[in-house]
Amino acid sequence: MKIISMIPARYSASRFPGKLMQDLGGKTVILRTYEATVATNLFDDVFVVTDNKIIYDEIVNNGGKAIMSKKEHDCGSDRIAEAVEFMDIDIVINVQGDEPFTDRESLAKLIEVFKEDHDKKIDLASLMVHITDLDEINNPNTVKVIVDQSNFALYYSRSPIPYPREKNVGVKYYKHKGVYAFRKEAILDFYKLPMLPLEASEKIECIRYLEYGKRIKMIETDIEGVEIDTPEDLERAKKLWK
């Protein structure tokens, strides 16, 4: 089974443009993420895939591997799909470029899902973290996920799901961490299928898989890390790095 990691990297992020080139302890955020992913020693290869020459040069000039996208893309999955279309691989893991604290344990759990899935019933796997903070549960920037008894995703939303009409039923809330593992066929399917209304409304790309009937296995992790979406997140990351 050939397993690679792709790190999609846009320069012009809407909430924090240029965030991937910000300094984090003497290196850029994107270089930190790339090096952390390589350091897990889980992958046959690791690439940054980007639409931007600055990010491309940053990785290549520091001895890493990068791929320039040929087309404009709306989301990271599309960018990865274009890059892997003609590669001889089985599984590709999407590590977000703004996650410099990427850890080996969580990624190893995702890979294990596919090694144990002998009947190939799982199209994707992803990570979720139990959250209890009400501000985070209600924050539309935090994507929540609900799962069935076997931890297959039922739905993702920026709203609190489930809605807490009844307070005392022991519901747990889970935050979706944007790390995905795909079978190659699943991500190529995604690339060819048009966006449907639920994904368009929530602006959450993994909803497209659910709308087309794909099965997404969610793995619980207690490793939170820091996703750098805002300048405030960057300041938190710098403190954590020290």
N, C-alpha and C positions, 0 to 999 in steps of 0.2 A: 504494500500500500504506500503510494507516494504522497506525502503530505507537505504542503508549502504554506507559508504565511504571506499575505498581501496586506500592506498598510496603505489604504487610500488617503491621499493628502491633498486637500485644496488649500490654496493660499487665501482666497477671499471668503473666509467664513463670515456669515452675516452678523453674528453677535460680537465677534472679536477678530476682525480682519488681521491677517499676519500672525495669528497666535502661534502657529507651528514654528515660526522663526524667532520666537521670544527666547530670551536667555533663561536657562534653568540650571543653576550651579555650574556655569562656565561652558555649557553646551546648549544647542537649541533644543526645543521641545521635541521636534521630529527626530533629531539624531538620538536623543535619549530614548525615545520610544523604539526606534529601530534597533539600537544596541541592546535594550532590555529584551526584545523579542528574539534576537539572535542568541543572546546569553542563555535562553531557556534550553538550548540544544535539543529541541523537539522536532525541528523541521529540516527537510531535505534542502530547502532554500527559503530565503526571506527577501522580499522586494518592497520598496516603496513605489507606489504607482500614483503619478501626479500629473496635473495639467500645467505645472508651473516650473519654469527653468531655474528659478532661485532654489526651490526645494530639491529639484533633480540634482543640481550642482552640489548642494549641501551634502547630500548622501554620497554621491559618487566621489567627490573630493576628499571625503573621509573614509574611503575604502569600502563603501557599501554598494548595494545593487539597487538601481532605480529604473523605472520604465516610464516613458512619456506617453500619456494618453493621445490617441490619434483624433478622437472626437470630443465634443463637449458632452458632459454627463451631469444628470441631475442628482445622482446619489452614488455612494461608495460602491454599492453592489454592481451597478452598471460599469463603473470604472474597472472593477476587478474582473468582471465577466469579459470585457474586451481584451484584457491583458492575458487571461488564462485560456482563451478559446482554442488556441492551437498548441497548448502545452500538454505534455503527457503526464497528467497528475490524476489522483483520485479524490483527494480532499484538499480544500483551501480554507484556511482560517483567516478571517478578516479581523485584524487588530486595529482599533481606531488610532489615528495619528496623534491624537491629543491625550493618550493614556501612557505617560512615561513610566508609570508604576506597574506596568503589565507584569503579572507573576506567573511562574512556571506551573504552580499547582492547579490553577483554574484552567489553563490551556490544556494541561495533561488530561483533566477530566473530560474536556470536550472531545479530545482525540479518542479516549477510551470508549465513548458512546458509539463511535463508528466501528471500532475493533470488535465490539460485542454485538453489533447489529448484523448478524450473519444473513438475515433475510432481506436486508436493505429496505426496511420499512421506514427508516428515518431519513428525511431529506436535509434537515438542518439541525444544529444544536446551538444553544446560546446560554447565557448566564443570567441569573437573577440573584438579588440581594434582599434579604428581609429588612424592611424599614418600619420604624415606629414613630418617627417624628412627623407630627401633623402638618407642619409647614411643607415638608418634603412630599408628603402624600398628596397635598393639595396643589403643589407647584406644577404648572403645565410643562416646565422644562424637564421634569422627571417623568420618564415614560414608565408606566406601571404595566404589569402583566398578571393575568389570571390563568391558572392551569387546571387540568383535570387530575384525577386520582393517580395517573401515571406520569404526571409532570409534563404532559404535552400542552403547549400553549393553546388557550381558547381565544384570547384576545389581548391586544395591547392598546393602551390609551394614555392620553395626557391628563384625562380626568381621573379622580379617585375611583378605581374599580376593585371590588364591588362597591356600589353606593351603600353607605352605612345606615340604611333605614332602621335596622335593628342592631343595637350596639353590643349585645351580649351573646353573640353566637361564635366567638372565637376566631373570627376572620383574620387572616394574616395579609399584610400588604407587601408586595414585592416590586422592587425597582428593576427594570430591565437594563442590564449592562450591555452596551453595543458591541460585544465581541461575538462574532458568528463563526460557526464551522459549517461549510457547505459540501455536499457532494458536488462534483463538477457539473453533472447534468442539471442539478437544481438551480445553480447560479446562471447557467446558460439559458434555462427556461425563463428565469426571472428577466433576463436581458431582452428576451423576445416578446414577453407578454406586456400589454398596455396597462398603465395604471388605472385602477378602478376607484369608485367614489369613496370608499372607506379610507384607503390610503391617502387619497387626495385631500380629504377632510382633516385627518389627524396629522398628516405629514410624518408618518412613521413607515419606513420602507418595508419592514418585515410583515406588515399587514397584507401586502400584496401576496405573499406566500400563502397566508391563511385564506385569502379570498379565492385563490386558485386551487385550494384543497391540499396544499403541502403540509407535511407533519413536522412540527418543530419541537424538539425535545429540550426542555429547560433544565438546567443544572443549577442547584443552589450553591452559592459560595458565600463565605463570610468576609471575603477580602474586598474591601470597598475601593481602595485607591483614590485617585483624584482625576476626574475628567476635566480638562481645561476648556471650559466654554466661555468664561468671562475673565476680565482682569482680576477680579476677586479670587477666582479659582487659581489663577497663576500665583497670587501671593500665598495662598494656602499651600500650593505645591512647593514653593520655595522654602517655606517653613518646614514642611515634611522632609524635603531633600536634605536640609541641614541636620 
